[in-house]
């Protein structure tokens, strides 16, 4: 699976120019509607809406991930396990699968259209009211931003470690018998993660500390209000169609 899932696709579009907090609020609204009313009309409306957003964002088709064979194999296995329950059980399984894919796509749309540097300031601004309750909003925003920024690097390191391990010669039968791939890779991965964390901490300290990650000014504008109005309208229409249906 390509790690374009966690990176911005550099395309100029109205969706890319929206404030990061607007996209988070929209994703939250869609998630709430799907969570409390995961009916087929809602799933259909949300799928059509996401397709429209994908087109409005001018994202190339290559942005869509190429899911591995085992992913589809697990879905097929789940369908086979559910099949003895009858058509209603299969329909419910398909509904759950579509529900999960929509939620994942909503999350990926934020990553595809938003620079990672805008995530922390947006989270800090959205969580500003929680500061009165002494919630460490800035610290939480920094953790989320660093996690999103560091995860692709760590996964890339994992690929390198696995490739290097395959190239290691194995001539001794005893070595092959006692070899534990999982333990070796996890040990190397922990060492690489520790080294990356140290380097990242030194870089952040040299640039003024973690406060700089949330200090970037960010605020919604008129287009963000229109975008949220559109999202709330779509959510209301999908709920209304389901209740009427």
N, C-alpha and C positions, 0 to 999 in steps of 0.2 A: 504494500500500500504506500503510495507516494506521500511524503511529508508535506506536500502542498496543502494538506488539510490544516496545518498550523501556521501557514505563512500567507501574507497578503499577496494577491495577484495584482501586479502593478498596471492597473487599467483605470483610465479617467472616466468616471461615470457618476450620476447623481447619487447612487448608493454609496460609493466610496467617499463622497464629500459630506455625508451625514456625520454628525457627532457620534462618537463611540457609545456614549451613554444612551443615545436614542436607540441604537441597535440592540443594546442590552435590555432596555425596557420593552422593546418590541418582542424580543425573544422570550422574555419572561411572560408577557401577556399571552403569546401563542402557547407556551408551555402550560400555563394555568388552564386555558380553555381545553387543551388536549387532555390534561390530567383529569379534569372533572367531567368532561363530556367527550370521550373518545369514540364517538359514533361515526359511522361511515360518511354521512354528509359533512361532518366537520373535517374528517380526514381528506375527503375529496376537495373541499374548498381550500384547505391549507396546502394541499399538494399543488393545486393550480396557482395559488398565490406565490408559493416558493418558486415555481417555474417562471412566473412573471418577474419576480425579483431577480432571478438568475439572468433573465434576458435583459432587464433594465440595468444590471450591473455590468453588462457586456463582458461577462466571463467566458473564456473559450471553453469548448467542450472538454478539452484536455484537463481542465481543472477538476472534473469529476474523478474520484478515486477509482482505481482498478482493483476491486476487492479480490482477495485471494480465493482460491478454489475451496479452501476449508470453510470459509465463511458461508458460501452457498451450500456446502455439504452439511453444515450444522443446521441451516434452515430446513433443508430437505429431511434431515434426520428428525428434527422437531415435528415436521409435518407427518412423517411416518409414525412417530410415537403418538401423535394426537389423533391419527386416523381412526383407531378403534372407537373413539368417542363419538363418531358420527359427523355429519355435515356441520352441525352447529359448533362442534369443537374445532373443526378445521377452519371455519369462518372466524371464530374467536382468535385462533392462532394467527391467521392472516391479518386480522385487525391489529393485534399486538405487534406484529412485525412491521407493518406500515407505520404504526404509531412511533415505534422506536426509530425507524429510519427518518421520519420527519423531524423528530427532536434532534437527532444527530446532524441533519442537514441544516437546521436552524443555527446550531452552534458553529458549524463549519462556515456558514455564510458570514458570521462576524469575523472569523479569522481571515477569510478570503478578501474581505473588503475593508479591513481596519489595520493600520500599522500597529505593531505591538507596543510602540511607545505611547500610544494614546489610551491604552487600556487602564493603566494605573491612575492617571489623572481623572478619567471618567468615573472609575470606581470610587475614588476619593471624594469627588463632588456629589455623586449619588448617595454616598453614605455619610455626608456631612451632618445630617440631623442626629445621627447616632453618637456623635461626639459628646452631646450633652449627657448621654448615659455612660460616658467614659469608655466607650468601645474604641479599641485601637484601629480606627478606620484606615489611617495611612499605612500602618504596618501590614494590615490584611491586604490592602491594594498592592503593596510592594511584593508580598508573597505570591499573589496571583500573577502579577506581571512577570516576575522572575521565573515562575514555574512555566508559563506559556513560552517564555523566551528560551528557557534552558532545555525543555523537553525535546525539541527537534535535534539539538546538539547531542544530547545523551543517546537518543535513538540512533543517530548517525554513528556515534562511537560504538554502540552495540553491534551495528553492521560491520564495522571495521574489525572489531574483536572476533566476530564469528568468521569473517573471511580469513583473518590471519591464522586462526586456529585450524581451519581446513587445510591451509598450506603447510602446517607443521608435519614433518615426516613421522611416521609411526612404523618402525621396523621391528620392534620387540613385541611379541605376542603377550607377554606379561603386562607390558605397558598398555596395550589395547584393552586388556581385561580389567585393569584397575583404573582406567581412565574414566573420569566423570565430567562430561561436557558441561552439565548444568552448574556444578560447583566451580569449575574453572572460570566460566564466563561470568558468573555472579561475583566471584572474588575480584576479577579484573574490572568488572563494571563498577564495583564499589570504590576501587582505587581510583579509577578515572573520574568518578563523580566527586570524590573528595578533592582531587586535584582541580577539577573544573570549578568547584565551589570556592576554593581558596583563591584561584585566579580572578573569579568574578567579584569576590569580596574586595580584593586589592584594587581592582579597577573601579569599583563603586566608591571606595574610600578616596581614591585619587581624584575623583570627579566631584567630590563634595558630599558624599554620603547618600543614603537612600532617600533623603528628602527631595533630592533633585528629580527622582522618578515621578513624584506626584506634584511637582511644582509647576509643571507646564500648564499655562492657562488654557482651559477648555470650557466651552459653554454652548448650549444649544441655540439655534437660530430659528428663523421663520420656517425654513424648509424642514427642520426637525419636527416642528409642531404639525406641519402638514403630513409628514410621514407617519407620525404617531396617530394622527386622526384617521389616516387610511388603514393602519393596522387595526385600530380599535373597531373601525367600521366593518372590516373583514371578519374579525372575531365575532362581532354582534350578529352579522348576517349568517355566519355558519351556525351559531347557536339558534337563531330564529328558524333556519331551515330544518335543523334537527328537531326542534320542538313541534314545528308544523308537520313534519314528516311522521 
